[in-house]
């Protein structure tokens, strides 16, 4: 991440960590500052395999597992490349890993997983999550997720992530031992903070709006692409009718027969090419979907900041209230209507000893409140610094990736149009030779 001390960032996880847990989190980061796992290890999801087995409630189910292969970058010796280490993981295990990363590193825009079930499909594309083409695209998406994490300066150095790649047995137990689930913020708590925070950070508010807009425009773009794919498929397949008609016509013509038959072959080849074209288009659609899902990762960072801001404001308000109580006790005046004021009128004033005891308790609470407020202010400042640093990194990545994807998509469409022109140019040549 730009302009950020990697060693400090690597040990900051959930903002509710105690000093002991923070020390443990330091131990959970493996490598020296500034390095990433991808510089030291080759990572791939080599293949997918369908399996059948019993689930948690002892019912038969069919599921897909993915083969993760890893190899140290410097493993090659004397021109020989050793066989990679490998293990199988289910999609649910990838989900568990990502949930752990979200909770442990709430200030990071954690890369999203590929879709669990197909979305924005056109009518010839299967929405079945066991369809071989869909499984292959998800395999590629899971590999992309691992590479994203492995190239991140903080996430890549997490021990749990490393164990996910290298320890087939006992990995889930290691994750649950971290206690990350207990540290996860409830959705209701975050939702409540959104509406009750009084002084939201303008930058995070704008980022939240941006993530909503990003999700909206990418959704619209994917819907348009699906409709275009439907119509394009129809146009190409209709060209197959040209091929059939030209072939039938060639059978009744003596002098024109060869030319018509050749033109028919060109049309048939053109009609058949649409499947490869649309398969390539799905690759670009998956790149857009990744940023559709990144929008939720951005919102997660914003929600955590809102929650921290709300807790900070609540601590400040509580401290102000206690200081007011101290002043009222010290002076014997009550500024606002309160149960305490009514009680004093009904039962008489407190004795000096009772007042001194209460003042002593309040002083202790105020001291604790000031320390808590100072701590929450520091936590919030640290979160903003680290989160904004990672958001800037994400923006650079997004601009680079989407620019490259859109240019490549445009080049592919130009190539498709040129192939269409070439088909009709060839057909024209066939007609000239008749």
Secondary structure as UniProt FT lines:
FT   TURN            2..3
FT   HELIX           6..10
FT   TURN            15..16
FT   HELIX           19..27
FT   TURN            33..34
FT   HELIX           37..39
FT   STRAND          41..54
FT   TURN            56..57
FT   STRAND          60..72
FT   TURN            73..74
FT   TURN            78..79
FT   STRAND          85..90
FT   HELIX           91..104
FT   TURN            105..107
FT   TURN            123..124
FT   TURN            129..130
FT   HELIX           132..150
FT   TURN            153..154
FT   HELIX           155..157
FT   HELIX           159..166
FT   HELIX           171..177
FT   TURN            178..179
FT   HELIX           180..183
FT   HELIX           187..196
FT   HELIX           202..250
FT   TURN            251..252
FT   HELIX           257..272
FT   HELIX           274..331
FT   HELIX           339..347
FT   HELIX           352..432
//
